Amino acid sequence: MIPSYTRRSTLEYCIIFKVHKPGLTNFIQLIHLSAYRQMEWENLTSISAFVLLGLSKQPEQQEVLFGLFLFMYLVTVGGNLLIILAIIADAHLHTPMYFFVANLSLADACFVSTTVPKMLANIWIQNQAISYAGCLSQLYFFMLFVMLEAFLLAVMAYDRYVAICYPLHYVMVMSPGLCVFLVSASWIMNALHSLLHTLLMNNLSFCAERKIPHFFCDINPLLSLSCTDPFINELVIFTVGGLAGLVCVLCLIISYTHIFLTILKIPSIQGKQKAFSTCSSHLSVVSLFFGTSFCVYFSPPSIRSPQKGTVASVMYTVVTPVLNPFIYSLRNRDIKSSLRKLIWVSKIPSP
């Protein structure tokens, strides 16, 4: 049997075999070559699971992290579901803006459910392993919901642009058909976009090193573990992913540029405050989401580190979704009023 440390091409191995083992037949040589190539292929592709190193290796910090993230997860899911129920229950909130808010709340609840439950389960059972299929599934849904949130924020910026710059044409422009089309297109395009990255990741081979310095399967840590050249994956990230992100950012910049210019033209201070209050919640969410995500994926390599990347990932994967319900409920009178009605009705005993 050929030792595993002998790493030579097939042609070199044939030459060595022919010189040092002249008595072997061609049939035996082919058997050895086949076994050698099969052994090398298994070494590259026999990864059945990865190890998520998580946020901390200190045992005394695991209970604190478990309690903290469990609390944030319950608040995120509960808060976003309350907003969805309040919008559905109140007929006054059946408008384009709140239709988009409801979809954003759904995306937030799904977004945080993609990563946090697995991390909590790993801490609870003290096992950091995640299967290969589970890792790719987590990658798919993570990319789906993170890009869906970016698209929905861009769509909501366009909605605020029409509402503030063309208030008389708002009902006609933001028709129910257009709203459903924008949301459906966001879901479908991002589902296909995430599927593309997941299939390309599945084509890569991974070496024996399977430790991911993260608390979930993100695309950059997985590419760093690949034994094969990830050029195609990186090319698709910078072209397709970059184009999708650029469209969202341009939509946000153009929409808010027109919004601010329109607000400045309003003569009264009260009018300016009223116009700005309609988009202040959305602007706060945009700043949190894109600010933290840019720190993860667009920071200079000289200052980038796994620890900093993990902390920044926590900000936009956990902290931002948990803050969104508070931003929309505390800074929006309509949402607060609907939540009070919803809670008050639930407390009234049925006759």
Secondary structure by P-SEA (a helix, b strand, c coil): cccccccccaaaaaaaaaaacccccaaaaaaaaaaaaaaaaaacccccccccccccccccaaaaaaaaaaaaaaaaaaaaaaaaaaaaaccccccaaaaaaaaaaaaaaaaaaaccaaaaaaaaaccccccaaaaaaaaaaaaaaaaaaaaaaaaaaaaaaaaacccccccccccaaaaaaaaaaaaaaaaaaaaaaaaaaaacccccccccccccccaaaaaaaccccaaaaaaaaaaaaaaaaaaaaaaaaaaaaaaaaaaaacccaaaaaaaaaacaaaaaaaaaaaaaaaaccccccccccaaaaaaaaaacccccccaaaaaaaaacaaaaaaaaaaaaaaacccc
